[in-house]
Amino acid sequence: MKFFRPAVFAAAASCAIGSASADDLFSITAVGSGTVTATGDSVLDLYEDAIETTGAFSSLSGSAVVSTLNYAGVADAVRITVNAAGTSATLEFPGLGFARVFAGTDANNLADQIEDFIQDDGAEVYADFLEQIREQSVAAVLDGNPFSTTAIGARHLFDLYGLGVSGPEWANPGRFQTSPDSPKRKGPTRTIAWFEVTPSAGGVSAGPFDGFVGGVDVAGGAFVNKWLGFAAGGSFQYLNVEGTDIGHAVGHFAVPMKLVPVTQVGGDEEVGTQTSFGLQLTPFFSGGSGGSLDAAAGGSFVGGGVAANVHLGLGDRVSVNWGSQIVAYEGIDSIYDDFEFETELSQSIFSTGLVATVFIDQPGGNVFIDGGISYFTFLNDAAVDYWISPEVGVGVRIYRDSRVRASYRPSFGNAGYEAHQGSLNLVFAF
């Protein structure tokens, strides 16, 4: 039997690590001739059994049944009442104050009618329901927590163009002087083109729910001159929460503008006391999709924003980067399995942070360690309003700005949200 089939969108999965099981993401309590509560990682399978009174609900066969869904921590999220004959059903979304009665020949026919309603006349209602879930559940798919689709996209943009820890030209304060006759410079005076790939993996604790995440970020770009560049990239992540599979894919196009190219502003270069300063502003466009068949949730969005990066180099050994960013997303309709899935989404995310880098080998400045902290907040309603991410890394610079950097980054949010993630950032500069 078919049931809810909302939008699902592909995402890449790699290098995931496991975590201990806590609670299943979904549970249904069915009341008929008795009371049965069953849990599972697929809301579709659970409701199929509840409507047909099969599986865990088989003892209720032949009686009128009221089934109430706890959706990822949101109690009484959906209610379906089926009469004893299986010829009448009432679908309710209590949080929306919505109810609809269906009449059919049997339980299978009722389920088909509910499916058709969700796909067609009720698509807007179901979109409103998923929006409500994103505002209340710490394990929602598209928005509202640090590993939802919107937050994953915002984080990648911030790493590239805000803090700059995943992009070029951020981690070598001794190289960024504008004077072409510097005795320390060998080869071209600046990076012209770059490409980065960052695989990552980690564990997630979303309130009572545990899971793991793995994926890869990619980006690349080129500078037309010392003032202006172009870049594009994407983040592809796979998340499994208590057995529920979720996929995310977010892409972007950006225009980095060096309002102040990194320039020596003081000190004595010969004795390693020079100070350098730079300011970059990066407007960008972004769009993405996230979805899960198991969670019967998904959607797409487009948007844009701007990131600012301030670089301060202190001698040959130390650099400090401050970043700040705002991005806004709006939901768009998506086509999946021959029907249109509506996305009720209007979200903005603000982030800011600081990272300091110390080169531990001199002269040359090729081996470095770094540490920093970032703050993120949803500006519209979300289950996890904000989170803080400290970060530590160690890396090796290879010829100019190419490098390998390993990092560890936890995230701590309100509503009991916590995540721990490791990544390996590879940057190739030309």
N, C-alpha and C positions, 0 to 999 in steps of 0.2 A: 504494500500500500504506500502511495505517495503521501507526503505531508508538506510542511513548510519547506520551500526551496528558495530562500532569498539569495542575494548576490554573494558570490565567492570570488576571490581574486588571487592569482598565483603569487607566491613569494618564494625566494630561494631559502633553503635550509642547509646549514653546515655547522659542524663542530659543536653540537649541543651537549651540555652536561646535565646530568639528572639531579633531582632533588627528592626529598622524602615526601610521601603522600600525606595529605591532611584530610580534606573533605572532597567528595565529588562536587562538581560545579553546579549540578542541577539535582533537584529532588521534587517528587510529586507525592502529595498526600491525597489518596482517593478514599472517599467515604461512600459506602453503599450498604450492603448487608453486613459489612464490617468496616474496619479502617486499615488501610495498607499504605505504608510509606516506602517508596523505592527511590534509590539514587542512581546517577549515572553520569557519563561524560558526554552524552548526546541527548539534547532536549528532544530531538525528533524521535528517537527510538523510545524514549520514555512516554511521550504522549501517544505514540502509536499503540503501545501496550495498554495505556490507560483507557483510550477510547474503545479499543476492541476487547478490553478486559482479558488480555492474554499476558503471558509471562508472569511477572511478580503480582499482577492484578487479577489473575485467573480466578481466585476465590470469590471475586465480586461479580462474576458472570451471572446474568439473569436478573440483576438488580439495577435500579437507577443509581448512577454514580456521579458524584461531584468531585472533580480532580482539580487540585490547586497546586500551582507551580511556584517553587522557590528558584528564581533565576539568578545564579551567581551571587547569592547573598541578598537578593531583593525578594522579600516575602510577599506572597499573594500577588505575584506578578501577572499571572494568567489564570483564569478559571474556566473550565469547560464542564457543563452539566449535560449528561446524556440520559435519556429515559430508559426504562427497563427493556423496552422492545428494540432499542437502538434506532428509532425512527425520528427522533427529535434531539437537537443539541443547541445549547446556548453558549456562545463564545463571549467571554467578558475580559476586558482589560480594566481592572478595578482602579488603577491609578489614573486612568484617563476618563473614568466614568462612562465607558463604552460597553454596550451589549448588543449582540445580534443573534437572532434565532434562525436555525436551519432545520428544514424538514427533508427527510430522505427515506430510502427503502431499507437501509441497514447501516451499520456502523461504518462500513467501508465507503458507502455513498456519502455519508455525513462528512467523513474526513476529506473526501474529494471536493465537496462543496466548500469546506473551510479553506482548503488549498487554493481553489479558484478565487475565493474572496480575497485572500492575502495577496494573490498575484495581480488582481485586477481592481475591483471596487474598494477593497480594503487596504491597498498599498499605502495610502497616506496614513491611515490609522496605525498600521504596523510600523511605519517610519517614526511616527510620534512615540510609539511604545519603545523602540530602540533608543530614541533620544532620551527618554526617561531612564532607561537602564544605564546609559552612559553617565548620567548625572548622579546615579545612586550606587552602582556596582564598581568596586575597585578592580574587577576583572573584565570590564567591558572591552569590546574589540576595537572599535574605530576611534574612540576619543575618551578622555577623562582620567587617564592614568599614565605613568611614565613609559610603559611599553604598549600603549595604544598606537594606532597608525599615525595620528597627527603628531604625537610627541616624538616618535621615532624619526619622522621627517624633520622636525624642528631641531632635534639633537644633532643630526648629521650636518645640517646647515650651520649650526653654531660651531661645531668642531672645525669646519672648513673656514668660515669667513668671520666668525666672532672671535673665539679664542685662537683659532688658527692652528690647533694642534694636529689636525689631519692634513693641512695644506702645505704649500711651499713657503720658504723664506721666513720662517718664524723663529728658528732655533740656532742661529749663528750670529751673535751680535758683533763679533770681530770682523765680519766680512762685508757689512753693509755700509761702506763709505762711498760717496759719489765721486771722489777723486780718482781718475783713471790711472794715475801713476803710483798707486799704493803698492809698496814692495811686498805686501802680504797676499795680494791677489794674483792668482794664476788662472789663465783661461778667460772665458767671457766674463763680463762685468756683472751680469745678472741672469737669472733664470728666464728663459723665453717660453718654455712649455713644460707641463708637468702632468703626472698621472699618479693617482693613489688608489690603493686597495687595502681594505681593513677588515679581515675576518674577525669575528668575535663570538663569545659564548659565555653563558652565565646562568645563574639561578635567580628565580623570582619568588617572593613571598607576598602575595596580594591578600592581605587580611588572613582569613583561614585557609586560603588556597595556595598551594605550592606548584611550581612549574620550572621550566627551563626555557631558555631562548638562545638561538644561534642564528647567525646570518653573515652578511657581508655588505660593506659600504664601498662604493666605487665613485671616482670623480676624476676629471681631467680638464685641462684648460691651457690657454696660451695668452701671453701678453703681446699686444700690438706694439706697444712702446712702454716706457717706464711709468706711464700714467694709467693705462687702460688695458684690461684683459677680458677674456670671455671664458666661461667654465660651465660644465654640466656634469651631472652625476645622479646617483640613485642609491637608495638603501633598501635592502631586501632581507627581511627577517622572518623567521619561523618561531612561533611561540606555542608551547604545549603546557596547558594548565590543567592539572589533574586528569590528563588523558584527552582533553579537548584540544583539537588542532586549530591553530589560528595562523593566517598568513598575512604579511604586510609587504607592500611595495610602494615606495615614494620616490619620485624623480624631481629634478630641478634644473633650471637654467639661470645662470648668474652673470653679472657684469661687475667684476672687481675694479674699483676706481681708487688709485693711489693718490689721494688728495695731497699727501706729503710722502713721497717715496722715502724709504728708510735712509736717513742721511746723518752723517757725523755733525754733531752740533757743539762739541766741545771736547776738551781733554787733549792728551798727547798720544797720538797713535803709536809712536815709536816705543813708548814705555807701557803701552797697554792700558791707558787711563781714558781712552776716548769714550764719549757718550753718543749714542745714536737714537734717533727718534723717527717714527713713522706713523702715518694715519691712513687707514684704508676704509672706504665705505663701499658696501656691496649690496645693491638692490638685486632681487631675485624673484623668479616665478617658480611655483611648485605645485605639484598635484600628486595624488596617490589613491590607492585602494587598499582596503583591508577586509577580510572576511573569514567566516568559519561555517561550514555546513553543520558541524556538531552543535555550535551555539546558535544556529539559525540567525546569524547576524552578519551584516556587511554594509559596504557603501563606498562611495568615491567622493573626492573633493578636489577643488582647485583653489589656488590662493597665491599670495606673494608677501613680500616683506623686505626688510633691510637689516643688514648687520654692520656693525662698526667695530674696527680693531685698532687699538693703540699699542704701538710697540715702543719699548724703551730699552736700549742696550746700555749696560753699565760695564765699561771696560771690555776685556776679552772674554770674561768668564760668565757674566750674568746677563740675562735678558728677562724682561717682564712684559707680559701681554695681557691687556685688559680687553674684554669683549662684551658687547651688548647687542641684543637682537629682538625684533618683534616680527611675528609672522601671523597672518590671518588666513583662515580657510573657510570656504563655503561649500556645502554639499551639492552634488550634482546627481542627476538620475543616471542609473547604470542598467545595462542590458545583460541579463544572464538567463540562460535556459529558456529563451523565447519570451521573456516578459521583462517589463521595466520595473526596476527596484528603486524606490525613492529614498533619498538621503536627506533627512532633516538635521543639518549641521551648520552651525555658525560659531566658530571658535577662534580665539586669538591666544597666542602663547608668547610670553615675555621671558627672556633669559639674560643673565649677566654673570660674569665670572672673571677670575684672575688666575694666571698661571705663571710661575717663575721657573726659569731654566738655568742650571749651572753646568758649565763645561768643566770636566775634571781632568782633562789632559791638556796641557799647554807646553809649548806653543802648538798651534794647529786647530784646537777646538773641534775635535771630532767625536768624543764620547761625552754624553751629557746625562744628567738626571733632572727630573722636573717634578713639580707638585703644584696643585691648585685646587680651586673649589668653584662650583657653579651653582646658580640658583635658577629654578624654572617655576613658572606659575601660569596656570590657565586663567585667562581674564574673564571667561564666561563660566557658567555652572559646570562643575566636574566633580566626580566622586573623590578624586585626589586633587586637592586644590593646588598644592605646591610640592616640590621636592628639592633636596639639596644633594649635590654630587661632588664629593671630594675626589681627587685623582692623583695618582703617582705614576711616573713612567721612567724608563731608562732606554737610551738609544745610542746609535752610532751614526754619525753623518758620513756619507760616502761621496766624495768628490762634489764640492759645492753643496747643493741642497738635497740631493738624494739621501735617503736615510732608512733605517729600520728602527722602529720604536715599539717596545712592549709596554702595556699599561694595565693598571687595575683601577676600576672605578665602581664604587658602590653608589646606590641611590637610596635616600631616606625621605619618605613622604609622609604626609598626614594620613589618617584613616588606616594605619597599620601597614603601610606599603613599604617594602624593602626589596632591593635587588643588588646583586653582586655580579660584575661582568669584567672579563679580561679580553684584551684585544691586541692584535699585532698590526701596526700601521707601517705599510711599505710605500714610500714616496720615491718616484723616479722623476728627476728633473733634467731638462735638456738645455 
